[in-house]
Each structure stands twice: as C-alpha cells, then as structure tokens.
Amino acid sequence: MNEEVAANRVAWELASRHHLDDYDEHLAEAARLKSLRPWELELLGPFLAQAPMVVHLQSGHGLDDVDLVAKGARKVVGVDYSSTAATAAQRRARDLAVRVHYVVAEVPIVPLRDGCADLLYTGKGALIWMRDLQAWAAEVVRLLKPAGRLYIYEAHPVVPLWSWDEDKPRIRADRSYFAKSHINDSFPANGAQEWQWSLGDIVTACVRAGLEIEVLEEYAEPFWRPGDGHRAAAWEGRLPNSFALLARKR
C-alpha cells in the first residue's frame, strides 16, 4: 500500500472508532431514515423506484445505505477500506434487518464482478481519498451494467479554499484550487492527506471512462457540518459547498 494511503488509513480507522463507541446513537440515526438529502432523492427517486442493485464506494458509516434500501434499492453493497467503519455498518444493517453487505477494500480496486450494479452511489468525502481519478472512473464503469448510473454527491472542489470564519467568508492563504493535495487540519485528524480534483477533472475523468453526464448541480449547503454547531460564513448561501453529478454508462 502507498505510504500516504497507509497513513490516511490509520487516520480514518481512528476517526471511525466513534461508529463503535457511539453505536446506539448511530443506530437510532440510521433508523430515522434521514441520511439522504431531499435533492439527492429528487435525482435518485426514479432509479430507486426500479429496485436497483446499488454499490456504494467508500461507504463510511453506512447510514446512507440503510436509507437507500428504505427508498427502494433491492440491495446495497458498501465498500470501504476501514474495517472499523465496515464492521459497525454491518452490525447496524443486521440490527435493522436491511439488505446491506460490506466489503473491506481499497478503492479503486473493488473485489466485485463486472456489471454488478444498476446504480453506483458515492461521495460525501470520498473523492478526496482517490490518488488516481481516471482509475477510479474506469472501475466505476466496470462495475456498472449497461445504461447503469453513477451518482456523486460530494464536497465542491472549492471547499478547501474556504475558511471557517464566522464573520465573513475568506479564502485560505495556504490553499490553492489547483494544488495536487493538502493536509486536512479539521476532520479526520492526524494530518490526513486529501487529494484535490477540480470540477473539470471529475467531469473529464467520467467522460473519458465512458460515462455520459446527465446532471451536474451545485449547492450552497455543505454535505457535512461539525457536530458542535459551528456556523461558518462560507456556508451561509453565497458560495458553492457541494455538488451532485448523475451520469449514465454508455
């Protein structure tokens, strides 16, 4: 395993401990079926109504997977390189009696068969861990059935530039939109390295791999806010903080 990836994995395993330490809280949150945002459901609703087989790359805590099944998915297979996160998510799926199965693997090398997914769901802090975006896109296409869909709901690529100041939005002097990567100093801790991909990088990788972009939307609302209630001025509606992409396998 690459040295940078190995260090990130250690950081992510530590960050994922709270899924076990606060298991009952996360179980109750999953049971509320509020993980998927309304704008996600607006785009995904027609496909979930067809009872798709869903693969969730970099599934993390797995709360989205419970919601995907509740909203119509026939089954969800989550893939994450944190055994801690996958273990907690699998236990939660069993406790809630939902058809979700977890595999521990380092994306983009996914131990699932070709064409196994009608819908591939990913995002919410996933693409920042990909060192090779073209390899990731090629794996997405391999996993999708003909005419299958990729859905990404992710932090907007400009988010690393925004400060968390409360009085007004500012651009961080130590970050660049066109940088290769940066060190995360908020979450997860321990200096994890995040790779940066512009919106152009993401769209181009998808198209080159054989996907047809159907929808690209940008939102002012971040996909994640810290649990301490902090409110940054950059999140108050003037700046892009997340985006969604829906693409079809040609």
C-alpha positions as CSV (number, residue, x, y, z in Angstrom):
1,M,0.0,0.0,0.0
2,N,1.2,3.5,-0.8
3,E,2.8,5.3,2.2
4,E,0.4,8.2,2.0
5,V,-2.6,5.9,1.7
6,A,-1.4,3.8,4.6
7,A,-1.1,6.9,6.8
8,N,-4.6,8.1,5.7
9,R,-6.0,4.6,6.5
10,V,-4.6,4.9,10.1
11,A,-6.3,8.3,10.5
12,W,-9.5,7.0,9.1
13,E,-9.6,3.9,11.3
14,L,-9.1,6.2,14.3
15,A,-11.8,8.6,13.1
16,S,-14.2,5.7,12.6
17,R,-13.9,4.5,16.2
18,H,-16.8,6.7,17.1
19,H,-19.1,4.5,15.0
20,L,-18.5,1.8,17.5
21,D,-18.1,3.9,20.6
22,D,-21.4,5.7,19.9
23,Y,-23.1,2.7,18.3
24,D,-26.5,3.2,19.8
25,E,-26.6,6.8,18.7
26,H,-25.8,6.0,15.1
27,L,-28.2,3.1,15.1
28,A,-31.0,5.5,16.1
29,E,-29.9,7.9,13.5
30,A,-30.0,5.3,10.8
31,A,-33.5,4.2,11.8
32,R,-34.8,7.7,11.3
33,L,-34.0,7.4,7.5
34,K,-32.9,11.0,7.1
35,S,-29.4,10.5,5.7
36,L,-30.2,11.2,2.1
37,R,-30.9,14.9,1.3
38,P,-34.0,16.0,-0.5
39,W,-32.0,17.0,-3.6
40,E,-30.4,13.5,-3.6
41,L,-33.8,11.9,-3.5
42,E,-35.1,14.2,-6.3
43,L,-32.4,12.9,-8.6
44,L,-32.3,9.3,-7.4
45,G,-36.0,8.7,-6.9
46,P,-36.8,7.5,-10.4
47,F,-33.9,5.0,-10.3
48,L,-34.6,3.8,-6.7
49,A,-38.2,3.1,-7.8
50,Q,-36.8,0.4,-10.1
51,A,-35.4,-1.6,-7.2
52,P,-31.8,-1.3,-8.3
53,M,-28.7,-3.2,-7.1
54,V,-26.6,-0.5,-5.6
55,V,-22.8,-0.4,-5.0
56,H,-21.7,2.3,-2.6
57,L,-18.0,3.1,-3.0
58,Q,-16.3,4.4,0.2
59,S,-19.4,3.8,2.2
60,G,-18.0,5.1,5.6
61,H,-20.6,5.0,8.3
62,G,-23.2,3.3,6.1
63,L,-26.2,5.4,7.1
64,D,-26.9,6.3,3.5
65,D,-27.1,2.6,2.7
66,V,-30.0,2.0,5.1
67,D,-31.8,4.9,3.6
68,L,-31.2,3.7,0.0
69,V,-32.8,0.4,0.8
70,A,-35.7,2.1,2.5
71,K,-36.2,4.2,-0.5
72,G,-36.3,1.3,-2.9
73,A,-32.9,-0.3,-3.5
74,R,-33.1,-4.1,-3.8
75,K,-29.7,-4.4,-2.1
76,V,-26.7,-2.3,-1.3
77,V,-23.1,-3.4,-1.2
78,G,-20.8,-1.0,0.6
79,V,-17.1,-0.9,0.0
80,D,-14.7,0.9,2.4
81,Y,-11.1,0.5,3.4
82,S,-11.8,1.0,7.1
83,S,-12.5,-2.3,8.7
84,T,-13.8,-0.4,11.8
85,A,-16.4,1.5,9.8
86,A,-17.4,-1.6,7.8
87,T,-17.8,-3.7,11.0
88,A,-20.0,-1.1,12.6
89,A,-22.1,-0.6,9.5
90,Q,-22.6,-4.4,9.0
91,R,-23.7,-4.7,12.6
92,R,-26.1,-1.9,12.1
93,A,-27.5,-3.4,8.9
94,R,-28.2,-6.7,10.8
95,D,-29.8,-4.9,13.7
96,L,-32.1,-3.1,11.3
97,A,-32.7,-6.2,9.1
98,V,-31.8,-4.4,5.9
99,R,-30.2,-5.9,2.8
100,V,-26.8,-4.3,3.0
101,H,-23.5,-6.1,2.8
102,Y,-20.0,-4.6,3.4
103,V,-16.6,-5.4,1.8
104,V,-13.3,-4.1,3.1
105,A,-11.2,-3.0,0.1
106,E,-9.1,0.0,-1.1
107,V,-11.0,1.7,-3.9
108,P,-10.4,1.8,-6.9
109,I,-9.6,-2.0,-6.7
110,V,-13.0,-3.4,-5.9
111,P,-13.5,-7.2,-5.5
112,L,-16.9,-7.3,-7.2
113,R,-17.8,-8.7,-10.5
114,D,-18.2,-6.7,-13.8
115,G,-21.6,-5.2,-14.4
116,C,-22.9,-5.9,-10.9
117,A,-24.5,-2.5,-10.2
118,D,-27.5,-0.7,-11.6
119,L,-26.6,2.3,-9.6
120,L,-23.2,3.3,-8.1
121,Y,-23.5,5.8,-5.2
122,T,-20.6,7.7,-3.8
123,G,-19.4,10.9,-2.3
124,K,-19.7,12.8,1.0
125,G,-15.9,12.9,1.5
126,A,-14.9,10.1,-0.9
127,L,-13.1,11.5,-3.9
128,I,-10.6,13.3,-1.7
129,W,-9.0,9.9,-1.0
130,M,-8.5,9.0,-4.6
131,R,-4.9,9.4,-5.9
132,D,-5.8,8.3,-9.5
133,L,-9.2,9.7,-10.6
134,Q,-9.0,8.0,-14.0
135,A,-8.5,4.6,-12.5
136,W,-11.5,5.3,-10.2
137,A,-13.7,6.3,-13.1
138,A,-12.7,3.2,-15.1
139,E,-13.6,1.0,-12.1
140,V,-17.0,2.7,-11.8
141,V,-17.7,1.9,-15.5
142,R,-16.5,-1.7,-14.9
143,L,-19.0,-2.2,-12.0
144,L,-22.0,-0.6,-13.8
145,K,-24.4,-2.5,-16.0
146,P,-25.1,-1.1,-19.5
147,A,-27.1,2.1,-19.0
148,G,-26.3,2.0,-15.3
149,R,-26.0,5.2,-13.4
150,L,-23.2,6.8,-11.3
151,Y,-24.4,9.3,-8.7
152,I,-21.9,11.5,-6.8
153,Y,-22.9,13.9,-4.0
154,E,-19.7,15.5,-2.8
155,A,-18.0,18.5,-1.3
156,H,-17.5,21.1,-4.0
157,P,-13.8,21.2,-5.1
158,V,-13.5,24.9,-4.0
159,V,-14.4,23.9,-0.4
160,P,-10.7,23.5,0.7
161,L,-10.3,27.2,0.0
162,W,-13.0,28.4,2.4
163,S,-12.0,29.5,5.9
164,W,-14.3,28.6,8.8
165,D,-14.5,32.3,9.9
166,E,-17.9,33.2,11.3
167,D,-18.0,36.9,10.4
168,K,-17.4,36.7,6.6
169,P,-16.1,34.2,4.0
170,R,-12.4,34.2,3.4
171,I,-10.0,32.3,1.2
172,R,-7.3,30.5,3.0
173,A,-3.8,31.8,2.1
174,D,-2.3,28.3,2.4
175,R,-4.6,26.6,-0.2
176,S,-4.9,26.6,-4.0
177,Y,-7.8,25.4,-6.1
178,F,-5.2,23.9,-8.5
179,A,-3.0,22.2,-5.8
180,K,-2.4,18.5,-6.0
181,S,-3.3,17.9,-2.4
182,H,-3.5,19.5,1.1
183,I,-3.2,18.3,4.7
184,N,-6.6,18.1,6.5
185,D,-6.5,20.1,9.7
186,S,-10.1,19.6,10.7
187,F,-11.5,16.1,10.2
188,P,-10.3,13.4,10.2
189,A,-7.4,14.4,12.4
190,N,-3.7,13.2,12.4
191,G,-2.7,15.1,9.3
192,A,-4.5,13.0,6.7
193,Q,-3.7,14.0,3.1
194,E,-6.5,14.9,0.8
195,W,-6.1,14.9,-2.9
196,Q,-7.7,17.8,-4.8
197,W,-9.7,17.4,-8.0
198,S,-11.3,20.3,-9.8
199,L,-14.8,20.1,-11.2
200,G,-13.2,19.8,-14.6
201,D,-11.0,16.9,-13.5
202,I,-14.0,15.0,-12.3
203,V,-16.2,15.6,-15.3
204,T,-13.4,14.8,-17.7
205,A,-12.5,11.6,-15.9
206,C,-16.1,10.4,-16.1
207,V,-16.5,11.2,-19.8
208,R,-13.2,9.6,-20.8
209,A,-14.1,6.4,-19.0
210,G,-17.3,6.1,-21.0
211,L,-20.0,7.9,-19.0
212,E,-22.5,10.4,-20.3
213,I,-23.1,13.3,-17.9
214,E,-26.9,13.8,-17.4
215,V,-27.0,16.2,-14.5
216,L,-24.4,18.5,-12.8
217,E,-25.8,20.6,-9.9
218,E,-24.0,22.9,-7.4
219,Y,-25.4,23.7,-3.9
220,A,-24.6,26.3,-1.3
221,E,-25.3,23.8,1.5
222,P,-22.3,21.7,2.7
223,F,-22.9,17.9,2.9
224,W,-21.4,17.9,6.4
225,R,-21.3,20.3,9.3
226,P,-19.4,19.8,12.6
227,G,-21.4,18.4,15.4
228,D,-20.5,21.3,17.7
229,G,-22.9,23.6,15.9
230,H,-20.2,25.9,14.5
231,R,-21.6,28.1,11.6
232,A,-19.1,29.5,9.1
233,A,-20.0,32.4,7.0
234,A,-18.8,30.4,3.9
235,W,-21.8,28.1,4.5
236,E,-24.5,30.8,4.5
237,G,-25.6,30.7,0.9
238,R,-23.2,32.8,-1.1
239,L,-20.6,30.2,-2.1
240,P,-20.7,26.6,-3.5
241,N,-20.1,23.9,-0.9
242,S,-21.3,20.7,-2.5
243,F,-22.3,19.3,-5.9
244,A,-24.1,16.4,-7.4
245,L,-23.3,14.6,-10.7
246,L,-25.5,12.0,-12.3
247,A,-24.0,10.1,-15.3
248,R,-25.1,7.1,-17.5
249,K,-22.9,4.4,-18.7
250,R,-22.8,4.5,-22.5
